[in-house]
Amino acid sequence: MAFERFEIPSDYKEIDPAIRQENVSPTALDGWPLRGILYLPPKTDPDVALLAMHPRGDFSRHYVAPHAAGAGYAFLGCNTRNLNNDADCMHERILLDMGGAVRFLKERGFKKIVLIGNSGGGSFSSFYIEQSSLPAEKRFDRGPSGDKVPLREVEMPTVNGLCLLAAHPGEGKFLLDRLDPSVVDEANPTAVNPRLDMYNPDNGYVPLAKGQSKYSADFLAEFREGQRARCERIDRQALEWAEEAAYFRGKYRNPDFASMDADEQSRLRRYGLQRRYLLIYRTLSDPRYLDLSIDPSQRPIGSIFAYGGRDPIAGNYGEGLARVMSVRGWLSTWSGLSSRAYLERTLPSVKVPVNIVNTYGDTDIYPAEADRAFELCGASDKALHQLEWADHYLNPVGEQGAKLDCPRARAWNEFIHPWLKERWPV
């Protein structure tokens, strides 16, 4: 199955020209400038707005926007400060961006705001709801790296609902399931421990062009343990570097600093200011890509990260995810053991109505993950739907998907719009 990189959603090729589109510039709660597009219905000014944001993705032309505005809802697709580059992304800090977008909508007069948590925007949105529902003094004031964040110093406006659309458990948890455990040297992108290599035929690998791989339960157990062990190693390195910088920052902030000679002052300042980066290879190794008996669904073999229908080995040894990360960015965003932005931690605190729409033909997000999210969600008003024969981007999957209506239209007409209309009619 081929996957295209930069295709504009077909929804925009047929968007009603009467739908109003405004280029807007919300301001994050700490003053950081943001950009987005606000979609408004042709003639009415609704009091309900939908908001979609992703830690690094551009949701200003999100496929839900034409459907929402056509049905009478406002829709804001807004970018964070880390658009297209999350190398230094701290989730605790970009919560200020979401807060600024929510504040912008409230200042525009919208009375009800519902978050559309799509893909990585799901765990991001749930994290925002969890933190905004807390008294200021109970919010995080530091990231996992120890870096300060001002969540206790700002007013975080609350929202009224959450729709999780093709949402994974969290960027860190997502990557934890894809870290290649066969890496034996973080500085060597090709060195392999064959025992933990899912691309080793001795472990059940079959090249995609030749069929389906089959991995044993014993291999999978050791593979998952190896992924966790690798993440622990990377975290230890990240924390060591974070603590080293913090130590030297403390030195040059000490009252004794002024009495030191110039060379020592310069040395301490340089060590304290240094922000180290991690280089992380082989981050797309998940047996579920090639063995459809693991977490079975309607998905085809492969991954959205192996473009053009290539074997996922191309993604693992190619560009991958989280290749270059600052210490604080890794620990806050892509570490499956240190990041706080994951549904299992935040959803139990979410009490607003929640609607979970899972894409049942998704190569990278699985039904068991949606079931787990529904189970953990703390809302008394919650729903779970499976969108059949749809991939992660809500394109049709296979011959079965081609026979049905467009998955994006089905998602809106069958699962999202009825849920919204019942609770927040316009």
Contacts in CASP RR format, 6 or more apart in sequence:
PFRMAT RR
TARGET T0000
AUTHOR 0000-0000-0000
METHOD contacts of the structure
MODEL  1
MAFERFEIPSDYKEIDPAIRQENVSPTALDGWPLRGILYLPPKTDPDVAL
LAMHPRGDFSRHYVAPHAAGAGYAFLGCNTRNLNNDADCMHERILLDMGG
AVRFLKERGFKKIVLIGNSGGGSFSSFYIEQSSLPAEKRFDRGPSGDKVP
LREVEMPTVNGLCLLAAHPGEGKFLLDRLDPSVVDEANPTAVNPRLDMYN
PDNGYVPLAKGQSKYSADFLAEFREGQRARCERIDRQALEWAEEAAYFRG
KYRNPDFASMDADEQSRLRRYGLQRRYLLIYRTLSDPRYLDLSIDPSQRP
IGSIFAYGGRDPIAGNYGEGLARVMSVRGWLSTWSGLSSRAYLERTLPSV
KVPVNIVNTYGDTDIYPAEADRAFELCGASDKALHQLEWADHYLNPVGEQ
GAKLDCPRARAWNEFIHPWLKERWPV
1 300 0 8 1.000
1 302 0 8 1.000
1 309 0 8 1.000
1 391 0 8 1.000
1 397 0 8 1.000
1 398 0 8 1.000
2 308 0 8 1.000
2 309 0 8 1.000
3 304 0 8 1.000
3 306 0 8 1.000
3 307 0 8 1.000
3 308 0 8 1.000
3 309 0 8 1.000
4 307 0 8 1.000
4 308 0 8 1.000
5 307 0 8 1.000
8 61 0 8 1.000
9 61 0 8 1.000
9 62 0 8 1.000
9 63 0 8 1.000
9 408 0 8 1.000
10 406 0 8 1.000
11 63 0 8 1.000
11 65 0 8 1.000
11 66 0 8 1.000
11 67 0 8 1.000
11 408 0 8 1.000
12 61 0 8 1.000
12 63 0 8 1.000
12 66 0 8 1.000
14 66 0 8 1.000
15 66 0 8 1.000
16 42 0 8 1.000
16 66 0 8 1.000
16 69 0 8 1.000
16 70 0 8 1.000
18 42 0 8 1.000
18 43 0 8 1.000
19 39 0 8 1.000
19 40 0 8 1.000
19 41 0 8 1.000
19 42 0 8 1.000
19 66 0 8 1.000
19 69 0 8 1.000
19 70 0 8 1.000
20 39 0 8 1.000
20 40 0 8 1.000
20 41 0 8 1.000
20 42 0 8 1.000
20 69 0 8 1.000
21 37 0 8 1.000
21 38 0 8 1.000
21 39 0 8 1.000
21 40 0 8 1.000
22 37 0 8 1.000
22 38 0 8 1.000
22 40 0 8 1.000
23 35 0 8 1.000
23 36 0 8 1.000
23 37 0 8 1.000
24 35 0 8 1.000
24 36 0 8 1.000
24 37 0 8 1.000
24 38 0 8 1.000
24 76 0 8 1.000
24 78 0 8 1.000
24 104 0 8 1.000
25 33 0 8 1.000
25 34 0 8 1.000
25 35 0 8 1.000
25 36 0 8 1.000
26 34 0 8 1.000
26 36 0 8 1.000
26 78 0 8 1.000
26 100 0 8 1.000
26 101 0 8 1.000
26 103 0 8 1.000
26 104 0 8 1.000
27 33 0 8 1.000
27 34 0 8 1.000
27 100 0 8 1.000
27 104 0 8 1.000
28 34 0 8 1.000
28 81 0 8 1.000
28 96 0 8 1.000
28 97 0 8 1.000
28 99 0 8 1.000
28 100 0 8 1.000
29 96 0 8 1.000
29 97 0 8 1.000
29 99 0 8 1.000
29 100 0 8 1.000
29 103 0 8 1.000
29 150 0 8 1.000
29 154 0 8 1.000
29 155 0 8 1.000
29 156 0 8 1.000
30 93 0 8 1.000
30 96 0 8 1.000
30 150 0 8 1.000
30 154 0 8 1.000
31 96 0 8 1.000
32 81 0 8 1.000
32 96 0 8 1.000
32 97 0 8 1.000
34 78 0 8 1.000
34 79 0 8 1.000
34 80 0 8 1.000
34 81 0 8 1.000
34 97 0 8 1.000
34 100 0 8 1.000
34 101 0 8 1.000
35 60 0 8 1.000
35 78 0 8 1.000
35 79 0 8 1.000
36 60 0 8 1.000
36 76 0 8 1.000
36 77 0 8 1.000
36 78 0 8 1.000
36 79 0 8 1.000
37 60 0 8 1.000
37 61 0 8 1.000
37 65 0 8 1.000
37 76 0 8 1.000
37 77 0 8 1.000
38 74 0 8 1.000
38 75 0 8 1.000
38 76 0 8 1.000
38 77 0 8 1.000
38 108 0 8 1.000
39 65 0 8 1.000
39 66 0 8 1.000
39 68 0 8 1.000
39 69 0 8 1.000
39 74 0 8 1.000
39 75 0 8 1.000
39 76 0 8 1.000
39 77 0 8 1.000
40 46 0 8 1.000
40 69 0 8 1.000
40 74 0 8 1.000
41 69 0 8 1.000
41 70 0 8 1.000
41 71 0 8 1.000
41 72 0 8 1.000
41 73 0 8 1.000
41 74 0 8 1.000
41 426 0 8 1.000
42 69 0 8 1.000
42 70 0 8 1.000
44 72 0 8 1.000
44 426 0 8 1.000
46 72 0 8 1.000
46 73 0 8 1.000
46 74 0 8 1.000
46 110 0 8 1.000
46 426 0 8 1.000
47 109 0 8 1.000
47 110 0 8 1.000
47 111 0 8 1.000
47 112 0 8 1.000
47 426 0 8 1.000
48 73 0 8 1.000
48 74 0 8 1.000
48 110 0 8 1.000
48 111 0 8 1.000
48 112 0 8 1.000
48 113 0 8 1.000
48 114 0 8 1.000
48 420 0 8 1.000
48 424 0 8 1.000
48 426 0 8 1.000
49 73 0 8 1.000
49 74 0 8 1.000
49 75 0 8 1.000
49 76 0 8 1.000
49 105 0 8 1.000
49 108 0 8 1.000
49 110 0 8 1.000
49 112 0 8 1.000
49 113 0 8 1.000
49 114 0 8 1.000
50 64 0 8 1.000
50 68 0 8 1.000
50 73 0 8 1.000
50 74 0 8 1.000
50 75 0 8 1.000
50 76 0 8 1.000
50 113 0 8 1.000
50 114 0 8 1.000
50 115 0 8 1.000
50 116 0 8 1.000
50 163 0 8 1.000
50 420 0 8 1.000
51 75 0 8 1.000
51 76 0 8 1.000
51 77 0 8 1.000
51 78 0 8 1.000
51 98 0 8 1.000
51 101 0 8 1.000
51 102 0 8 1.000
51 105 0 8 1.000
51 113 0 8 1.000
51 114 0 8 1.000
51 115 0 8 1.000
51 116 0 8 1.000
51 159 0 8 1.000
52 59 0 8 1.000
52 62 0 8 1.000
52 64 0 8 1.000
52 65 0 8 1.000
52 75 0 8 1.000
52 76 0 8 1.000
52 77 0 8 1.000
52 78 0 8 1.000
52 115 0 8 1.000
52 116 0 8 1.000
52 117 0 8 1.000
52 118 0 8 1.000
52 121 0 8 1.000
53 59 0 8 1.000
53 77 0 8 1.000
53 78 0 8 1.000
53 79 0 8 1.000
53 80 0 8 1.000
53 97 0 8 1.000
53 98 0 8 1.000
53 101 0 8 1.000
53 115 0 8 1.000
53 117 0 8 1.000
53 121 0 8 1.000
53 124 0 8 1.000
53 125 0 8 1.000
54 80 0 8 1.000
54 118 0 8 1.000
54 119 0 8 1.000
54 120 0 8 1.000
54 121 0 8 1.000
54 124 0 8 1.000
55 80 0 8 1.000
55 82 0 8 1.000
55 86 0 8 1.000
55 89 0 8 1.000
55 91 0 8 1.000
55 94 0 8 1.000
55 120 0 8 1.000
55 121 0 8 1.000
55 124 0 8 1.000
55 171 0 8 1.000
55 333 0 8 1.000
56 80 0 8 1.000
56 82 0 8 1.000
56 83 0 8 1.000
56 84 0 8 1.000
56 85 0 8 1.000
56 86 0 8 1.000
56 89 0 8 1.000
57 79 0 8 1.000
57 83 0 8 1.000
57 84 0 8 1.000
58 79 0 8 1.000
58 83 0 8 1.000
58 84 0 8 1.000
59 77 0 8 1.000
59 78 0 8 1.000
59 79 0 8 1.000
59 118 0 8 1.000
60 77 0 8 1.000
60 78 0 8 1.000
60 79 0 8 1.000
62 75 0 8 1.000
62 77 0 8 1.000
62 116 0 8 1.000
62 118 0 8 1.000
63 393 0 8 1.000
63 394 0 8 1.000
63 408 0 8 1.000
64 75 0 8 1.000
64 116 0 8 1.000
64 118 0 8 1.000
64 165 0 8 1.000
64 408 0 8 1.000
64 412 0 8 1.000
64 416 0 8 1.000
65 75 0 8 1.000
65 77 0 8 1.000
67 408 0 8 1.000
67 409 0 8 1.000
67 412 0 8 1.000
67 416 0 8 1.000
67 417 0 8 1.000
68 74 0 8 1.000
68 75 0 8 1.000
68 412 0 8 1.000
69 75 0 8 1.000
71 412 0 8 1.000
71 417 0 8 1.000
71 426 0 8 1.000
72 426 0 8 1.000
73 420 0 8 1.000
73 426 0 8 1.000
74 105 0 8 1.000
74 110 0 8 1.000
76 101 0 8 1.000
76 104 0 8 1.000
76 105 0 8 1.000
78 97 0 8 1.000
78 101 0 8 1.000
80 89 0 8 1.000
80 94 0 8 1.000
80 97 0 8 1.000
80 98 0 8 1.000
81 93 0 8 1.000
81 94 0 8 1.000
81 97 0 8 1.000
82 88 0 8 1.000
82 89 0 8 1.000
82 94 0 8 1.000
86 322 0 8 1.000
86 325 0 8 1.000
86 329 0 8 1.000
86 333 0 8 1.000
87 277 0 8 1.000
87 324 0 8 1.000
87 325 0 8 1.000
87 326 0 8 1.000
87 329 0 8 1.000
88 275 0 8 1.000
88 325 0 8 1.000
88 326 0 8 1.000
88 328 0 8 1.000
88 329 0 8 1.000
89 329 0 8 1.000
89 332 0 8 1.000
89 333 0 8 1.000
90 143 0 8 1.000
90 145 0 8 1.000
90 147 0 8 1.000
90 149 0 8 1.000
90 328 0 8 1.000
90 329 0 8 1.000
90 332 0 8 1.000
90 333 0 8 1.000
91 124 0 8 1.000
91 127 0 8 1.000
91 332 0 8 1.000
91 333 0 8 1.000
91 339 0 8 1.000
91 340 0 8 1.000
91 341 0 8 1.000
92 140 0 8 1.000
92 142 0 8 1.000
92 143 0 8 1.000
92 149 0 8 1.000
92 151 0 8 1.000
92 332 0 8 1.000
92 340 0 8 1.000
93 149 0 8 1.000
94 124 0 8 1.000
95 127 0 8 1.000
95 128 0 8 1.000
95 131 0 8 1.000
95 132 0 8 1.000
95 151 0 8 1.000
95 156 0 8 1.000
96 149 0 8 1.000
96 150 0 8 1.000
96 151 0 8 1.000
96 154 0 8 1.000
98 124 0 8 1.000
98 125 0 8 1.000
98 128 0 8 1.000
99 128 0 8 1.000
99 132 0 8 1.000
99 156 0 8 1.000
99 157 0 8 1.000
100 157 0 8 1.000
102 113 0 8 1.000
102 157 0 8 1.000
102 158 0 8 1.000
102 159 0 8 1.000
103 157 0 8 1.000
105 113 0 8 1.000
106 113 0 8 1.000
106 157 0 8 1.000
112 160 0 8 1.000
112 424 0 8 1.000
113 159 0 8 1.000
113 160 0 8 1.000
113 161 0 8 1.000
114 159 0 8 1.000
114 160 0 8 1.000
114 161 0 8 1.000
114 162 0 8 1.000
114 163 0 8 1.000
114 420 0 8 1.000
114 424 0 8 1.000
115 122 0 8 1.000
115 125 0 8 1.000
115 128 0 8 1.000
115 129 0 8 1.000
115 159 0 8 1.000
115 161 0 8 1.000
115 162 0 8 1.000
115 163 0 8 1.000
116 125 0 8 1.000
116 163 0 8 1.000
116 165 0 8 1.000
117 124 0 8 1.000
117 125 0 8 1.000
117 126 0 8 1.000
117 162 0 8 1.000
117 163 0 8 1.000
117 164 0 8 1.000
117 165 0 8 1.000
117 167 0 8 1.000
118 165 0 8 1.000
118 166 0 8 1.000
118 167 0 8 1.000
119 165 0 8 1.000
119 166 0 8 1.000
119 167 0 8 1.000
119 168 0 8 1.000
119 365 0 8 1.000
119 392 0 8 1.000
120 167 0 8 1.000
120 168 0 8 1.000
120 170 0 8 1.000
120 171 0 8 1.000
120 174 0 8 1.000
121 167 0 8 1.000
122 162 0 8 1.000
122 164 0 8 1.000
122 165 0 8 1.000
122 167 0 8 1.000
122 168 0 8 1.000
122 170 0 8 1.000
122 343 0 8 1.000
123 167 0 8 1.000
123 168 0 8 1.000
123 169 0 8 1.000
123 170 0 8 1.000
123 171 0 8 1.000
123 173 0 8 1.000
123 341 0 8 1.000
123 342 0 8 1.000
123 343 0 8 1.000
123 346 0 8 1.000
124 341 0 8 1.000
125 162 0 8 1.000
125 164 0 8 1.000
126 162 0 8 1.000
126 164 0 8 1.000
126 343 0 8 1.000
126 346 0 8 1.000
126 347 0 8 1.000
126 350 0 8 1.000
127 340 0 8 1.000
127 341 0 8 1.000
127 346 0 8 1.000
128 156 0 8 1.000
128 159 0 8 1.000
129 158 0 8 1.000
129 159 0 8 1.000
129 161 0 8 1.000
129 162 0 8 1.000
129 346 0 8 1.000
129 349 0 8 1.000
129 350 0 8 1.000
129 352 0 8 1.000
130 345 0 8 1.000
130 346 0 8 1.000
130 349 0 8 1.000
130 350 0 8 1.000
131 139 0 8 1.000
131 140 0 8 1.000
131 151 0 8 1.000
131 156 0 8 1.000
132 156 0 8 1.000
132 157 0 8 1.000
132 158 0 8 1.000
132 159 0 8 1.000
133 158 0 8 1.000
133 349 0 8 1.000
133 350 0 8 1.000
133 351 0 8 1.000
136 151 0 8 1.000
136 152 0 8 1.000
136 153 0 8 1.000
136 154 0 8 1.000
136 155 0 8 1.000
137 152 0 8 1.000
139 151 0 8 1.000
139 152 0 8 1.000
139 156 0 8 1.000
140 149 0 8 1.000
140 151 0 8 1.000
140 340 0 8 1.000
141 148 0 8 1.000
141 149 0 8 1.000
141 150 0 8 1.000
141 151 0 8 1.000
141 152 0 8 1.000
142 148 0 8 1.000
142 149 0 8 1.000
143 149 0 8 1.000
143 328 0 8 1.000
143 331 0 8 1.000
143 332 0 8 1.000
143 340 0 8 1.000
144 328 0 8 1.000
144 331 0 8 1.000
144 332 0 8 1.000
144 335 0 8 1.000
144 338 0 8 1.000
144 339 0 8 1.000
144 340 0 8 1.000
145 238 0 8 1.000
145 239 0 8 1.000
145 242 0 8 1.000
145 327 0 8 1.000
145 328 0 8 1.000
145 329 0 8 1.000
145 331 0 8 1.000
145 332 0 8 1.000
146 242 0 8 1.000
146 246 0 8 1.000
146 328 0 8 1.000
147 242 0 8 1.000
147 328 0 8 1.000
159 352 0 8 1.000
160 352 0 8 1.000
160 353 0 8 1.000
160 424 0 8 1.000
161 352 0 8 1.000
161 353 0 8 1.000
161 354 0 8 1.000
161 423 0 8 1.000
162 350 0 8 1.000
162 352 0 8 1.000
162 353 0 8 1.000
162 354 0 8 1.000
162 355 0 8 1.000
163 354 0 8 1.000
163 355 0 8 1.000
163 356 0 8 1.000
163 357 0 8 1.000
163 416 0 8 1.000
163 419 0 8 1.000
163 420 0 8 1.000
164 343 0 8 1.000
164 354 0 8 1.000
164 355 0 8 1.000
164 356 0 8 1.000
164 357 0 8 1.000
164 370 0 8 1.000
164 373 0 8 1.000
165 357 0 8 1.000
165 411 0 8 1.000
165 416 0 8 1.000
166 357 0 8 1.000
166 358 0 8 1.000
166 359 0 8 1.000
166 362 0 8 1.000
166 365 0 8 1.000
166 392 0 8 1.000
166 393 0 8 1.000
166 394 0 8 1.000
167 343 0 8 1.000
167 356 0 8 1.000
167 365 0 8 1.000
167 373 0 8 1.000
168 174 0 8 1.000
168 364 0 8 1.000
168 365 0 8 1.000
168 369 0 8 1.000
169 342 0 8 1.000
169 343 0 8 1.000
169 344 0 8 1.000
169 369 0 8 1.000
169 372 0 8 1.000
169 373 0 8 1.000
170 339 0 8 1.000
170 341 0 8 1.000
170 342 0 8 1.000
170 343 0 8 1.000
171 333 0 8 1.000
171 334 0 8 1.000
171 339 0 8 1.000
171 341 0 8 1.000
172 333 0 8 1.000
172 334 0 8 1.000
172 335 0 8 1.000
172 336 0 8 1.000
172 339 0 8 1.000
172 341 0 8 1.000
172 342 0 8 1.000
173 336 0 8 1.000
173 339 0 8 1.000
173 342 0 8 1.000
173 344 0 8 1.000
174 364 0 8 1.000
175 283 0 8 1.000
175 321 0 8 1.000
175 322 0 8 1.000
175 334 0 8 1.000
175 335 0 8 1.000
175 336 0 8 1.000
176 227 0 8 1.000
176 228 0 8 1.000
176 231 0 8 1.000
176 335 0 8 1.000
176 336 0 8 1.000
176 337 0 8 1.000
177 224 0 8 1.000
177 227 0 8 1.000
177 286 0 8 1.000
177 288 0 8 1.000
178 227 0 8 1.000
178 283 0 8 1.000
178 284 0 8 1.000
178 285 0 8 1.000
178 286 0 8 1.000
178 321 0 8 1.000
179 227 0 8 1.000
179 230 0 8 1.000
179 231 0 8 1.000
179 282 0 8 1.000
179 283 0 8 1.000
179 285 0 8 1.000
180 197 0 8 1.000
180 198 0 8 1.000
180 227 0 8 1.000
180 230 0 8 1.000
180 281 0 8 1.000
180 282 0 8 1.000
180 283 0 8 1.000
180 284 0 8 1.000
180 285 0 8 1.000
180 316 0 8 1.000
181 193 0 8 1.000
181 196 0 8 1.000
181 223 0 8 1.000
181 225 0 8 1.000
181 226 0 8 1.000
181 227 0 8 1.000
181 229 0 8 1.000
181 230 0 8 1.000
181 285 0 8 1.000
182 192 0 8 1.000
182 193 0 8 1.000
182 194 0 8 1.000
182 195 0 8 1.000
182 196 0 8 1.000
182 197 0 8 1.000
182 198 0 8 1.000
182 200 0 8 1.000
182 282 0 8 1.000
182 285 0 8 1.000
183 191 0 8 1.000
183 192 0 8 1.000
183 193 0 8 1.000
183 230 0 8 1.000
183 281 0 8 1.000
183 282 0 8 1.000
184 191 0 8 1.000
184 192 0 8 1.000
184 193 0 8 1.000
185 191 0 8 1.000
186 233 0 8 1.000
186 234 0 8 1.000
186 237 0 8 1.000
186 279 0 8 1.000
186 280 0 8 1.000
186 281 0 8 1.000
187 279 0 8 1.000
189 281 0 8 1.000
189 282 0 8 1.000
189 317 0 8 1.000
190 317 0 8 1.000
192 200 0 8 1.000
194 200 0 8 1.000
194 202 0 8 1.000
194 203 0 8 1.000
195 203 0 8 1.000
195 222 0 8 1.000
196 222 0 8 1.000
196 223 0 8 1.000
196 226 0 8 1.000
197 203 0 8 1.000
197 205 0 8 1.000
198 205 0 8 1.000
198 213 0 8 1.000
198 215 0 8 1.000
198 223 0 8 1.000
198 285 0 8 1.000
198 286 0 8 1.000
198 287 0 8 1.000
198 290 0 8 1.000
199 205 0 8 1.000
199 285 0 8 1.000
199 313 0 8 1.000
199 316 0 8 1.000
203 215 0 8 1.000
203 216 0 8 1.000
203 219 0 8 1.000
204 213 0 8 1.000
204 214 0 8 1.000
204 215 0 8 1.000
204 216 0 8 1.000
204 219 0 8 1.000
205 213 0 8 1.000
205 290 0 8 1.000
206 212 0 8 1.000
206 213 0 8 1.000
206 214 0 8 1.000
206 290 0 8 1.000
207 311 0 8 1.000
208 290 0 8 1.000
208 301 0 8 1.000
208 302 0 8 1.000
208 309 0 8 1.000
208 310 0 8 1.000
208 311 0 8 1.000
208 312 0 8 1.000
209 311 0 8 1.000
211 301 0 8 1.000
212 290 0 8 1.000
212 291 0 8 1.000
212 292 0 8 1.000
212 301 0 8 1.000
213 287 0 8 1.000
213 290 0 8 1.000
213 291 0 8 1.000
214 291 0 8 1.000
214 293 0 8 1.000
215 223 0 8 1.000
215 287 0 8 1.000
215 291 0 8 1.000
215 294 0 8 1.000
220 287 0 8 1.000
220 294 0 8 1.000
223 287 0 8 1.000
228 337 0 8 1.000
231 335 0 8 1.000
231 336 0 8 1.000
231 337 0 8 1.000
232 337 0 8 1.000
234 278 0 8 1.000
234 280 0 8 1.000
234 330 0 8 1.000
234 335 0 8 1.000
235 330 0 8 1.000
235 331 0 8 1.000
235 335 0 8 1.000
235 337 0 8 1.000
235 338 0 8 1.000
237 278 0 8 1.000
238 278 0 8 1.000
238 327 0 8 1.000
238 330 0 8 1.000
238 331 0 8 1.000
238 335 0 8 1.000
238 338 0 8 1.000
239 327 0 8 1.000
239 331 0 8 1.000
241 276 0 8 1.000
241 327 0 8 1.000
242 327 0 8 1.000
242 328 0 8 1.000
242 331 0 8 1.000
244 271 0 8 1.000
245 271 0 8 1.000
245 272 0 8 1.000
245 273 0 8 1.000
245 274 0 8 1.000
245 275 0 8 1.000
245 276 0 8 1.000
245 327 0 8 1.000
246 272 0 8 1.000
248 268 0 8 1.000
248 269 0 8 1.000
248 271 0 8 1.000
248 272 0 8 1.000
249 272 0 8 1.000
249 273 0 8 1.000
250 272 0 8 1.000
251 257 0 8 1.000
251 268 0 8 1.000
251 272 0 8 1.000
252 265 0 8 1.000
252 268 0 8 1.000
252 269 0 8 1.000
252 272 0 8 1.000
257 265 0 8 1.000
257 268 0 8 1.000
260 268 0 8 1.000
275 326 0 8 1.000
275 327 0 8 1.000
275 328 0 8 1.000
276 326 0 8 1.000
276 327 0 8 1.000
277 324 0 8 1.000
277 325 0 8 1.000
277 326 0 8 1.000
277 327 0 8 1.000
278 324 0 8 1.000
278 325 0 8 1.000
278 326 0 8 1.000
278 327 0 8 1.000
278 330 0 8 1.000
279 323 0 8 1.000
279 324 0 8 1.000
280 322 0 8 1.000
280 323 0 8 1.000
280 324 0 8 1.000
280 325 0 8 1.000
280 330 0 8 1.000
280 334 0 8 1.000
281 323 0 8 1.000
282 316 0 8 1.000
282 317 0 8 1.000
282 320 0 8 1.000
283 316 0 8 1.000
283 320 0 8 1.000
283 321 0 8 1.000
283 322 0 8 1.000
283 323 0 8 1.000
284 303 0 8 1.000
284 305 0 8 1.000
284 306 0 8 1.000
284 312 0 8 1.000
284 315 0 8 1.000
284 316 0 8 1.000
284 320 0 8 1.000
284 321 0 8 1.000
285 312 0 8 1.000
285 316 0 8 1.000
286 303 0 8 1.000
286 312 0 8 1.000
287 294 0 8 1.000
288 294 0 8 1.000
288 295 0 8 1.000
288 366 0 8 1.000
289 301 0 8 1.000
289 302 0 8 1.000
289 303 0 8 1.000
289 306 0 8 1.000
289 312 0 8 1.000
289 363 0 8 1.000
290 301 0 8 1.000
290 302 0 8 1.000
290 312 0 8 1.000
292 299 0 8 1.000
292 301 0 8 1.000
295 366 0 8 1.000
295 367 0 8 1.000
295 368 0 8 1.000
297 360 0 8 1.000
297 361 0 8 1.000
297 362 0 8 1.000
297 366 0 8 1.000
297 367 0 8 1.000
298 360 0 8 1.000
298 361 0 8 1.000
298 388 0 8 1.000
298 389 0 8 1.000
298 397 0 8 1.000
298 400 0 8 1.000
299 360 0 8 1.000
299 361 0 8 1.000
299 362 0 8 1.000
299 363 0 8 1.000
299 391 0 8 1.000
299 397 0 8 1.000
300 361 0 8 1.000
300 363 0 8 1.000
300 397 0 8 1.000
300 398 0 8 1.000
301 363 0 8 1.000
302 309 0 8 1.000
302 311 0 8 1.000
302 312 0 8 1.000
302 363 0 8 1.000
303 312 0 8 1.000
303 315 0 8 1.000
303 363 0 8 1.000
303 364 0 8 1.000
304 363 0 8 1.000
304 364 0 8 1.000
304 391 0 8 1.000
304 392 0 8 1.000
304 393 0 8 1.000
305 312 0 8 1.000
305 315 0 8 1.000
305 319 0 8 1.000
305 320 0 8 1.000
305 321 0 8 1.000
305 364 0 8 1.000
306 312 0 8 1.000
306 313 0 8 1.000
306 314 0 8 1.000
306 315 0 8 1.000
321 334 0 8 1.000
322 330 0 8 1.000
322 333 0 8 1.000
322 334 0 8 1.000
325 333 0 8 1.000
325 334 0 8 1.000
330 338 0 8 1.000
331 338 0 8 1.000
331 339 0 8 1.000
332 338 0 8 1.000
332 339 0 8 1.000
332 340 0 8 1.000
332 341 0 8 1.000
333 339 0 8 1.000
333 341 0 8 1.000
336 342 0 8 1.000
340 346 0 8 1.000
343 372 0 8 1.000
343 373 0 8 1.000
343 376 0 8 1.000
344 372 0 8 1.000
344 376 0 8 1.000
347 354 0 8 1.000
347 373 0 8 1.000
347 376 0 8 1.000
347 377 0 8 1.000
347 378 0 8 1.000
348 376 0 8 1.000
348 377 0 8 1.000
348 378 0 8 1.000
349 378 0 8 1.000
350 377 0 8 1.000
350 378 0 8 1.000
350 379 0 8 1.000
351 378 0 8 1.000
351 379 0 8 1.000
351 380 0 8 1.000
352 379 0 8 1.000
353 379 0 8 1.000
353 381 0 8 1.000
353 382 0 8 1.000
353 419 0 8 1.000
353 423 0 8 1.000
354 377 0 8 1.000
354 378 0 8 1.000
354 379 0 8 1.000
354 381 0 8 1.000
354 382 0 8 1.000
354 383 0 8 1.000
355 382 0 8 1.000
355 383 0 8 1.000
355 385 0 8 1.000
355 415 0 8 1.000
355 416 0 8 1.000
355 419 0 8 1.000
356 370 0 8 1.000
356 373 0 8 1.000
356 374 0 8 1.000
356 377 0 8 1.000
356 382 0 8 1.000
356 383 0 8 1.000
356 384 0 8 1.000
356 385 0 8 1.000
357 385 0 8 1.000
357 387 0 8 1.000
357 411 0 8 1.000
357 415 0 8 1.000
357 416 0 8 1.000
358 365 0 8 1.000
358 367 0 8 1.000
358 369 0 8 1.000
358 370 0 8 1.000
358 384 0 8 1.000
358 385 0 8 1.000
358 386 0 8 1.000
358 387 0 8 1.000
359 365 0 8 1.000
359 387 0 8 1.000
359 390 0 8 1.000
359 391 0 8 1.000
359 392 0 8 1.000
359 394 0 8 1.000
359 407 0 8 1.000
360 367 0 8 1.000
360 386 0 8 1.000
360 387 0 8 1.000
360 388 0 8 1.000
360 389 0 8 1.000
360 390 0 8 1.000
361 388 0 8 1.000
361 389 0 8 1.000
361 390 0 8 1.000
361 391 0 8 1.000
361 397 0 8 1.000
362 390 0 8 1.000
362 391 0 8 1.000
362 392 0 8 1.000
363 391 0 8 1.000
363 392 0 8 1.000
364 392 0 8 1.000
365 392 0 8 1.000
367 386 0 8 1.000
370 384 0 8 1.000
370 386 0 8 1.000
371 384 0 8 1.000
374 382 0 8 1.000
374 384 0 8 1.000
381 423 0 8 1.000
383 419 0 8 1.000
385 414 0 8 1.000
385 415 0 8 1.000
387 394 0 8 1.000
387 407 0 8 1.000
387 410 0 8 1.000
387 411 0 8 1.000
387 415 0 8 1.000
388 400 0 8 1.000
388 401 0 8 1.000
388 404 0 8 1.000
389 396 0 8 1.000
389 397 0 8 1.000
389 398 0 8 1.000
389 400 0 8 1.000
389 401 0 8 1.000
389 404 0 8 1.000
389 407 0 8 1.000
390 396 0 8 1.000
390 397 0 8 1.000
390 401 0 8 1.000
390 407 0 8 1.000
390 410 0 8 1.000
390 411 0 8 1.000
391 397 0 8 1.000
391 407 0 8 1.000
394 406 0 8 1.000
394 407 0 8 1.000
394 408 0 8 1.000
394 411 0 8 1.000
395 407 0 8 1.000
396 402 0 8 1.000
396 404 0 8 1.000
396 406 0 8 1.000
396 407 0 8 1.000
401 407 0 8 1.000
404 410 0 8 1.000
405 413 0 8 1.000
END
